[in-house]
Amino acid sequence: MSNVLRANNAPDTIKGNASDDIKKGIARIITWNVDRGLAAFGDRIAGRLKLTEISVNSSENSSKKKEGLIICELDVEKDMVNGGGKLHGGCSAFLIDLCTSLPIAVLAGVPAVSQSINMIYHAPATVGSRLRIVTKSVAIGSRIYTSRGEIWDITNDRLVASGTHIKMAPSAQLSTKL
């Protein structure tokens, strides 16, 4: 499966001004569990994500700061919907979690763990709808990183969900003595 994922997200198929090395690194984050031979939550959904743009731009509000931009696309399939046939809120939260982590990875370049994810649900998306997930970094500090994302149903031209994500650098591993 990971060879298919890599071909689907080859650097030359991804728009944006990020280097090929950055594009490869972001694609590796999406396939990380699959590449390690693990079956983890959301892998099948993450494996269908198509990276369409990875860019690093000057911030609109500060000439001294950079902003990471990642755009992904994905079709809504049956494993993503609730009993009513609409995109499950948990799946939307998973997509915001994963995809808003990517612009942070571009700029911070270090592992980080989620501290807070806040979601707003705007409209439903149904099986067959094409989603575009647009994520941007907001602030990259020394240990705290913030990003935001929007999930758009581009088939029906409506905002499905939006969210903010705060991540932090994990503390150093503590050694315990008993």
PAMARKE-622784 format. One line per 5 residues: for each residue x, y, z of N, C-alpha, C. Coordinates in nm, 2 decimals. Atoms other than C-alpha are relative to their C-alpha. Example, Ala and Ser with C-alpha at 12.3 -4.5 7.8 and 13.67 -1.06 7.14 Angstrom:
# residues 2
0.09/-0.12/0.00/1.23/-0.45/0.78/0.09/0.12/0.00 | -0.09/-0.11/0.00/1.37/-0.11/0.71/-0.08/0.11/0.08 .
//
This chain:
# residues 178
0.08/-0.12/0.00/0.00/0.00/0.00/0.09/0.13/0.00 | -0.08/-0.12/-0.01/0.28/0.25/0.08/0.06/0.04/-0.13 | -0.05/-0.04/0.13/0.42/0.24/-0.27/-0.11/0.07/-0.08 | 0.11/-0.07/0.06/0.08/0.34/-0.40/-0.02/0.14/0.06 | 0.01/-0.13/-0.07/0.06/0.62/-0.14/0.11/0.09/-0.05 .
-0.11/-0.08/0.04/0.41/0.74/-0.24/-0.02/0.05/-0.14 | 0.02/-0.04/0.14/0.32/0.75/-0.61/-0.11/0.10/0.00 | 0.11/-0.09/-0.01/-0.01/0.93/-0.52/0.05/0.14/0.05 | -0.05/-0.13/-0.06/0.19/1.20/-0.33/0.15/0.02/-0.04 | -0.13/-0.03/0.05/0.51/1.22/-0.54/0.02/0.15/-0.01 .
-0.03/-0.14/0.00/0.68/1.56/-0.51/-0.04/0.07/-0.13 | 0.03/-0.07/0.13/0.63/1.64/-0.88/-0.15/0.01/-0.03 | 0.15/-0.01/0.02/0.25/1.60/-0.84/-0.06/0.10/0.10 | 0.05/-0.09/-0.11/0.23/1.85/-0.55/0.04/0.14/-0.04 | -0.03/-0.14/0.02/0.21/2.22/-0.62/0.06/0.07/0.12 .
-0.05/-0.07/-0.11/0.37/2.48/-0.41/0.15/0.03/-0.01 | -0.14/-0.04/0.01/0.71/2.64/-0.34/0.09/-0.08/0.10 | -0.09/0.08/-0.09/0.83/2.39/-0.08/0.09/-0.09/-0.08 | -0.09/0.09/0.07/1.13/2.18/-0.17/-0.05/-0.14/-0.01 | 0.04/0.15/0.02/1.10/1.82/-0.29/0.03/-0.07/0.13 .
-0.03/0.07/-0.13/1.26/1.71/0.04/-0.11/0.03/0.10 | 0.11/-0.03/-0.09/0.99/1.89/0.24/-0.13/-0.08/-0.05 | 0.12/0.07/0.05/0.72/1.74/0.01/0.01/-0.15/0.03 | -0.01/0.14/-0.03/0.86/1.39/0.06/-0.02/-0.02/0.15 | 0.01/0.02/-0.15/0.88/1.44/0.44/-0.15/0.01/0.04 .
0.14/-0.01/-0.04/0.52/1.55/0.46/-0.08/-0.12/-0.05 | 0.06/0.13/0.05/0.41/1.25/0.24/0.03/-0.11/0.10 | -0.04/0.10/-0.09/0.60/1.03/0.48/-0.08/0.00/0.13 | 0.08/-0.01/-0.12/0.41/1.16/0.78/-0.13/-0.07/-0.02 | 0.14/0.06/0.02/0.08/1.05/0.62/0.01/-0.15/-0.01 .
-0.02/0.15/0.01/0.22/0.70/0.55/0.07/-0.06/0.11 | -0.08/0.04/-0.10/0.41/0.67/0.87/-0.04/-0.14/0.06 | 0.04/0.13/-0.06/0.21/0.39/1.04/0.00/-0.12/-0.10 | 0.00/0.10/0.10/0.16/0.20/0.71/0.14/-0.05/-0.03 | -0.14/0.03/0.03/0.54/0.21/0.64/0.06/-0.08/0.11 .
-0.05/0.08/-0.11/0.60/0.06/0.99/-0.07/-0.13/0.02 | 0.07/0.12/0.00/0.36/-0.22/0.92/-0.11/-0.01/0.11 | 0.10/-0.01/-0.11/0.11/-0.10/1.19/-0.13/0.02/-0.06 | 0.14/-0.04/0.03/-0.26/-0.09/1.16/-0.05/0.09/0.11 | 0.04/-0.09/-0.10/-0.36/0.22/1.34/-0.13/0.08/-0.05 .
0.12/-0.07/0.03/-0.67/0.44/1.36/0.02/0.10/-0.12 | 0.01/-0.10/0.11/-0.75/0.63/1.04/0.10/-0.03/-0.11 | -0.10/0.02/0.10/-0.47/0.48/0.83/-0.06/-0.01/-0.14 | 0.06/0.02/0.14/-0.70/0.38/0.54/-0.05/0.14/-0.05 | 0.05/-0.13/0.04/-0.85/0.73/0.54/0.12/0.09/-0.04 .
-0.12/-0.08/0.02/-0.51/0.90/0.57/0.07/-0.04/-0.13 | -0.06/0.05/0.12/-0.38/0.68/0.29/-0.06/0.04/-0.13 | 0.06/-0.05/0.12/-0.63/0.82/0.05/0.01/0.15/-0.02 | -0.02/-0.14/0.02/-0.53/1.18/0.11/0.09/0.03/-0.11 | -0.08/-0.04/0.11/-0.39/1.35/-0.19/0.05/0.14/0.03 .
-0.06/-0.13/-0.02/-0.14/1.63/-0.12/-0.01/0.08/-0.13 | 0.00/-0.08/0.12/-0.21/1.91/-0.37/0.08/0.12/0.00 | -0.09/-0.12/-0.01/-0.01/2.20/-0.24/0.07/0.00/0.14 | -0.08/-0.02/-0.12/0.27/2.25/0.01/0.09/0.13/-0.02 | -0.07/-0.13/0.02/0.40/2.61/0.04/0.05/0.06/0.14 .
-0.05/-0.08/-0.11/0.60/2.83/0.28/0.00/0.14/-0.05 | 0.02/-0.13/0.04/0.50/3.19/0.25/0.03/0.10/0.11 | 0.00/-0.10/-0.10/0.56/3.52/0.43/-0.13/0.02/0.06 | 0.13/-0.02/-0.07/0.29/3.58/0.69/-0.06/0.12/-0.05 | 0.07/-0.12/0.04/0.02/3.82/0.59/0.01/0.11/0.10 .
0.00/-0.09/-0.11/0.05/3.99/0.93/0.14/0.04/0.05 | -0.14/-0.03/-0.05/0.43/3.99/0.99/0.10/-0.04/-0.10 | -0.11/0.03/0.10/0.72/4.02/0.75/0.11/-0.09/0.05 | -0.10/0.08/-0.06/0.94/3.84/1.00/-0.04/-0.15/0.01 | 0.05/0.13/-0.02/0.72/3.53/1.02/-0.03/-0.07/-0.13 .
0.04/0.08/0.11/0.67/3.24/0.78/-0.13/-0.07/0.03 | 0.13/0.07/-0.01/0.34/3.06/0.72/0.00/-0.13/-0.08 | 0.01/0.13/0.08/0.30/2.69/0.62/-0.14/-0.01/-0.05 | 0.13/0.02/0.06/0.02/2.61/0.39/0.00/-0.14/-0.06 | 0.01/0.14/0.06/-0.09/2.25/0.31/-0.15/-0.01/-0.05 .
0.13/0.03/0.05/-0.38/2.16/0.09/-0.01/-0.15/-0.04 | 0.02/0.14/0.04/-0.51/1.80/0.06/-0.14/-0.02/-0.05 | 0.13/0.04/0.05/-0.80/1.64/-0.12/-0.03/-0.14/0.03 | 0.04/0.13/-0.04/-1.00/1.33/-0.04/-0.15/-0.01/-0.04 | 0.14/0.03/0.02/-1.33/1.17/-0.15/-0.06/-0.06/0.12 .
0.08/0.06/-0.12/-1.59/1.09/0.12/-0.04/-0.14/-0.05 | 0.03/0.14/0.02/-1.62/0.71/0.13/-0.08/-0.06/0.12 | 0.09/0.05/-0.10/-1.85/0.48/0.33/0.07/-0.02/0.14 | -0.06/0.01/-0.13/-1.59/0.43/0.61/0.02/0.13/0.07 | -0.02/-0.13/-0.06/-1.60/0.80/0.68/-0.13/0.06/0.05 .
0.13/-0.06/-0.03/-1.97/0.85/0.74/-0.07/-0.06/0.12 | 0.08/0.05/-0.11/-2.22/0.81/1.03/-0.12/-0.08/-0.05 | 0.12/0.07/0.04/-2.55/0.62/1.03/-0.09/0.07/-0.09 | 0.09/-0.08/0.09/-2.72/0.90/0.85/0.06/0.03/-0.14 | -0.06/-0.02/0.13/-2.48/0.88/0.56/0.08/0.13/-0.02 .
-0.07/-0.13/0.01/-2.30/1.21/0.64/0.14/-0.02/0.06 | -0.14/0.00/-0.05/-1.93/1.27/0.71/-0.01/0.00/0.16 | 0.01/0.01/-0.15/-1.89/1.17/1.08/0.09/0.11/0.06 | -0.07/-0.10/-0.07/-1.78/1.44/1.32/0.13/-0.04/0.04 | -0.13/0.06/-0.04/-1.51/1.21/1.45/0.10/0.00/-0.12 .
-0.09/0.01/0.11/-1.37/1.17/1.10/0.05/0.14/-0.04 | -0.04/-0.14/0.02/-1.37/1.55/1.05/0.10/0.04/0.09 | -0.10/-0.03/-0.10/-1.18/1.59/1.37/0.13/-0.07/-0.03 | -0.13/0.07/0.04/-0.93/1.32/1.26/0.07/0.07/-0.11 | -0.06/-0.06/0.12/-0.88/1.50/0.93/0.06/0.14/0.04 .
-0.05/-0.13/-0.05/-0.83/1.84/1.11/0.13/-0.03/0.08 | -0.12/0.04/-0.08/-0.59/1.67/1.36/0.12/-0.03/-0.09 | -0.11/0.04/0.08/-0.38/1.51/1.09/0.05/0.11/-0.09 | -0.04/-0.09/0.10/-0.38/1.78/0.83/0.05/0.13/0.06 | -0.05/-0.12/-0.06/-0.33/2.08/1.06/0.14/-0.03/0.07 .
-0.14/0.04/-0.05/-0.02/1.89/1.20/0.10/0.02/-0.11 | -0.10/0.00/0.12/0.14/1.91/0.85/0.07/0.14/-0.01 | -0.07/-0.13/0.01/0.21/2.29/0.83/0.09/0.03/0.12 | -0.09/-0.01/-0.12/0.35/2.27/1.18/0.13/-0.07/-0.02 | -0.12/0.08/0.03/0.58/1.99/1.07/0.09/0.07/-0.10 .
-0.08/-0.08/0.10/0.70/2.21/0.77/0.08/0.10/0.07 | -0.08/-0.11/-0.06/0.80/2.50/0.99/0.07/-0.04/0.13 | -0.06/0.03/-0.12/0.88/2.35/1.33/0.11/-0.11/-0.01 | -0.10/0.10/0.03/1.05/2.04/1.20/0.03/-0.10/0.12 | -0.02/0.09/-0.12/1.02/1.86/1.54/-0.13/-0.07/0.03 .
0.13/0.07/-0.04/0.77/1.60/1.68/-0.07/0.09/0.10 | 0.08/-0.07/-0.09/0.48/1.75/1.86/-0.12/-0.08/0.03 | 0.12/0.08/-0.04/0.18/1.62/2.05/-0.12/0.10/0.01 | 0.12/-0.09/-0.01/-0.18/1.76/2.05/-0.02/0.04/0.14 | 0.04/-0.05/-0.13/-0.27/1.98/2.34/-0.15/0.04/-0.01 .
0.14/-0.04/0.01/-0.61/2.11/2.21/-0.04/0.00/-0.15 | 0.06/-0.01/0.13/-0.83/2.07/1.90/-0.14/0.05/0.02 | 0.13/-0.05/-0.01/-1.14/2.28/1.87/-0.07/0.00/-0.14 | 0.07/0.02/0.13/-1.40/2.20/1.60/-0.13/0.08/-0.01 | 0.13/-0.06/0.03/-1.69/2.38/1.44/-0.05/-0.07/-0.12 .
0.06/0.08/0.11/-1.93/2.18/1.22/-0.10/0.10/-0.07 | 0.08/-0.10/0.08/-2.09/2.39/0.94/-0.11/-0.07/-0.09 | 0.09/0.06/0.09/-2.26/2.16/0.69/0.04/-0.15/-0.03 | -0.04/0.14/0.02/-2.28/1.79/0.60/0.07/-0.03/-0.14 | -0.05/0.04/0.13/-2.09/1.61/0.33/-0.04/-0.15/-0.01 .
0.05/0.14/0.02/-2.21/1.28/0.18/0.10/-0.08/-0.09 | -0.08/0.09/0.07/-2.05/0.98/0.02/0.01/0.05/-0.15 | -0.03/-0.04/0.14/-1.89/1.07/-0.32/0.04/0.15/-0.01 | -0.04/-0.14/0.00/-1.83/1.44/-0.22/0.15/0.00/0.00 | -0.14/-0.02/0.00/-1.48/1.56/-0.29/0.03/0.11/0.11 .
-0.04/-0.09/-0.11/-1.32/1.73/0.02/0.13/0.07/-0.04 | -0.13/-0.07/0.00/-1.05/1.99/0.01/0.03/0.05/0.14 | -0.04/-0.03/-0.14/-0.87/2.04/0.34/0.11/0.10/-0.01 | -0.09/-0.11/0.01/-0.69/2.38/0.36/0.05/0.03/0.14 | -0.06/-0.03/-0.13/-0.45/2.42/0.66/0.11/0.09/-0.01 .
-0.11/-0.10/-0.01/-0.22/2.70/0.77/0.05/0.00/0.14 | -0.05/-0.02/-0.13/0.01/2.75/1.05/-0.04/0.14/0.05 | 0.04/-0.13/-0.05/-0.09/3.04/1.28/0.12/0.06/0.08 | -0.11/-0.04/-0.08/0.20/3.06/1.53/0.09/-0.12/0.03 | -0.10/0.11/-0.03/0.52/2.86/1.57/0.09/0.06/0.11 .
-0.09/-0.05/-0.11/0.68/2.93/1.91/0.11/-0.10/0.03 | -0.11/0.09/-0.03/0.97/2.76/2.08/-0.05/-0.14/0.05 | 0.06/0.13/-0.04/0.74/2.48/2.23/-0.14/-0.02/-0.03 | 0.15/0.00/0.03/0.38/2.57/2.14/-0.02/0.04/-0.15 | 0.03/-0.02/0.14/0.25/2.55/1.78/-0.15/0.01/-0.02 .
0.14/-0.01/0.02/-0.09/2.66/1.65/-0.02/0.00/-0.15 | 0.04/0.00/0.15/-0.26/2.59/1.31/-0.15/0.00/0.00 | 0.14/0.01/0.02/-0.60/2.61/1.17/-0.03/-0.07/-0.14 | 0.04/0.07/0.12/-0.79/2.42/0.90/-0.15/0.01/-0.03 | 0.14/0.00/0.05/-1.11/2.42/0.69/-0.01/-0.12/-0.09 .
0.03/0.11/0.09/-1.27/2.12/0.53/-0.11/0.05/-0.09 | 0.09/-0.05/0.10/-1.45/2.22/0.21/-0.06/-0.12/-0.08 | 0.06/0.09/0.10/-1.70/2.01/0.01/0.00/0.07/-0.13 | -0.01/-0.07/0.13/-1.59/2.12/-0.33/-0.09/-0.05/-0.11 | 0.11/0.04/0.09/-1.85/1.91/-0.50/-0.12/0.08/0.01 .
0.12/-0.08/-0.02/-2.13/2.11/-0.34/0.03/0.15/0.05 | -0.04/-0.13/-0.03/-1.93/2.43/-0.27/-0.05/0.05/0.13 | 0.03/-0.05/-0.13/-1.97/2.46/0.10/0.10/-0.05/0.11 | -0.09/0.02/-0.11/-1.77/2.47/0.42/-0.07/-0.11/0.09 | 0.05/0.11/-0.08/-1.81/2.14/0.61/0.03/0.01/0.15 .
-0.05/-0.01/-0.14/-1.60/2.19/0.92/0.12/0.09/0.00 | -0.13/-0.07/-0.02/-1.32/2.41/1.06/0.05/-0.03/0.14 | -0.05/0.03/-0.13/-1.09/2.37/1.35/0.13/0.07/0.02 | -0.13/-0.04/-0.04/-0.79/2.50/1.54/0.07/-0.11/0.08 | -0.08/0.11/-0.06/-0.51/2.28/1.67/0.12/0.07/0.07 .
-0.12/-0.04/-0.08/-0.26/2.36/1.94/0.08/-0.12/0.03 | -0.09/0.11/-0.02/0.04/2.13/1.96/0.12/0.05/0.09 | -0.12/-0.04/-0.08/0.34/2.13/2.19/0.11/-0.11/-0.01 | -0.12/0.09/0.00/0.69/1.98/2.19/-0.01/-0.08/0.13 | 0.01/0.09/-0.12/0.69/1.68/2.43/0.12/0.03/0.09 .
-0.11/-0.01/-0.10/0.89/1.71/2.75/0.10/-0.11/-0.03 | -0.11/0.10/0.01/1.22/1.52/2.76/-0.05/-0.13/0.08 | 0.04/0.13/-0.06/1.17/1.15/2.86/0.05/0.00/0.15 | -0.04/0.00/-0.14/1.18/1.13/3.24/0.03/-0.14/0.04 | -0.04/0.13/-0.05/1.36/0.85/3.41/-0.06/-0.01/0.15 .
0.05/0.02/-0.14/1.18/0.71/3.72/0.08/-0.11/0.07 | -0.07/0.10/-0.08/1.35/0.53/4.00/-0.10/-0.04/0.11 | 0.09/0.06/-0.11/1.15/0.30/4.23/0.07/-0.05/0.11 .
//
